[in-house]
Amino acid sequence: AAEWTNQTLNVTRCEWMDNAGSFSGRTSWSRETKAADFQARSTLNAKQFLEAFGFGQTLTDLALTSPPLLELSGSANFAGTVPRAKVMGRVVVENFTYKTVPFLKLAGDFSWDGERGMLRGLRLRHESGELTADLLDAPNDFRLNLESGLEPTVLRAVASPELSRFLGEWEWRRPPVVRLT
């Protein structure tokens, strides 16, 4: 459902369903100010969706057993020579495999404004434990708080070759607790 009034496009309802989930959203764009805002919620099969539009390589190493939940809201301004966007949202992915490592759940909130990015309340669960993190990446400011109870050998498959070799030199009777600030 959409309308065009006073040089403004309002898509008040956009819905799409596939065999795995659904997408719903709304957006508004002003031709006069070149500003837009949007809101969306998706449980579509993200991998199939990206493959349909030629972006399948983005999630090559990811195998999903259920569709992820993705909630987004934000705004954009196309008035300048470089478009500016602000996005915030939430993602929840359950029972997935990254490369060869099966995970139980990934969830967290994020935001990005073109200069600053933030992850908040990130939780990654594996049968051996859980990793939690908060991250702020801004000009002249980087902050990371990480706490992990994951078995380090789990990370070997997703780590750089150097870190993978380092982790392979250790044996763990139980997962260590790692806190990094």
N, C-alpha and C positions, 0 to 999 in steps of 0.2 A: 504494500500500500504506500503510495507516494503522491506528493503534490508539488507543483511549481507555482509559487506565489511571490510577488515582489522581489524577483531576482534571487529567490532562495528555493533550493531543492530540499524537501523534507521527506525522507524515507522513514515513515513512522513504524512500518513493520516489514521485515524481510525474514522469511523462514525457508529453510531448506532441510530436507530429510533424506538420509540414505539408509541402507540396511543395518548400519551400526549405531547411528545416532542422529543428532539434529543440530541445526544452526539457527540462531535467532539474533536479530540485531536491529539497530536503528541508526540513522545518521542524518545530519543536517549540513548543508553547504550553501554559503552565500556567494553568489557571483560578484556582488558588489565589494565585499570585504575580503573575499578569497579565503575565508576562514571556515573550518569544518569542525564538527565534533561527532563522536560515534560511541556506540556501546555494542558489545557482542558477547554471545555465549555459545560455545560449541562443544558438542560431544561427537563430532564427525570422526571418521577414521582418518586421522591426520596424514598418514602415510599415503593412502590411496588418493586423498584430496590433492596433495602436493604432486604426486605422480601424474594426475590428470592434467595438470597445468605445466608439466615439464620441470618440476622442481624435486623430483623423486630422490635425487642424489643427496639432498639435504639430510634425510633421515636413513641413509643407507645402512648404518651400523645399528639401527634401532629396530627391534621386533616387538610389536605391541600385541597383547592378547585381548585387550579391551580398549575402547576409544578413550583418549584423554579428555579431561575437562579443561577448557580454556575460557577464561572470562577476561575481556578487555574493555577498557574505556579510555578515551583520550580526546585530544584535539590536534588540529593541524592548521598551519597558516601558510598559504601558497602565494602571499603577496610579494615577498622578497625574491631575490635571485636564487636563493637556496631555500627550499621548503623547510619549515620548522614543524616538528611533531613532538607531542608529549603522549606517552602511553603508560598506562598502569594496568596491572592485572594479576591474575592468579592462575596457577596451573596445578593439576593433580593427574598423575599417571600411575596406574596400578598394574602390578604383575607384568613387567616388561623385561626385555633382555637388551643390554647394550654391549655390543661386540659379542663376547661369549659369556657375559656375567648376568645372571638372572637377579633382578631386584624385585622387592615386594611393593615399594611405593616411592614416589617422588612427589613432593608438594611444596609450594612456596608462593610468595608474592613477589612481584617485580615492578620496577618503574624505570623509565628511560625518557630523557628529554633532548637527546641529541648530543649533550655534553656530559651528562651525569647518568650513571646507571646504578640501580640498587636492587639487591636481592634481600628479602627479609623473611625470616622464619623458614628457610629452606631445610627440608628434611628428606633424607635419602635413607630408605630402609632396605636392609639385606637380611637374610636369615642369620648372619653372624653378628649383627648389630645395627647401629644407626649413626648417621653423620648429620649434624645440624650446622647451619652456617648463616651468617649475615654478612653482606658485602656492600660497600659503598665505593664507587669509582667515579671521582670527579676531578676536574682540573686542580692540580696541586694538592689533592687529598685522596688517599686510598686507605680504606679500613676493611679488615677482614677479621671476623670472629668465627672460629671453627672449633667444633668439638666432635670427636669421632670415637666410636666404640666398635668400628668395623674391623674385621679381620684384615690386616694389611695385604695378605696375598690376594684378596678379592680385587684390590685396586691394580694389581699387576697387569691385568688385561686391558685396562683403560689408561694406564699411565704411560709416560714417555719411556722410550727404551732404557734411558739411564736410570730413571726412578724404578722401573720394573726390575732391572738387574740388582739395584740396591735392596729392594724389598725381598728379592729372591735369596739374598744372603742371610736372612734371619729366619728363625723358627719361633713360632708363637704357641705357647700352651693354651693361652686364652687371649682374646683380643685386648690389646692395650687401650687405655684411655688417653687420647691425645687432645690437648687444648692448645689452641694457637690464637693469639691476638696480634 
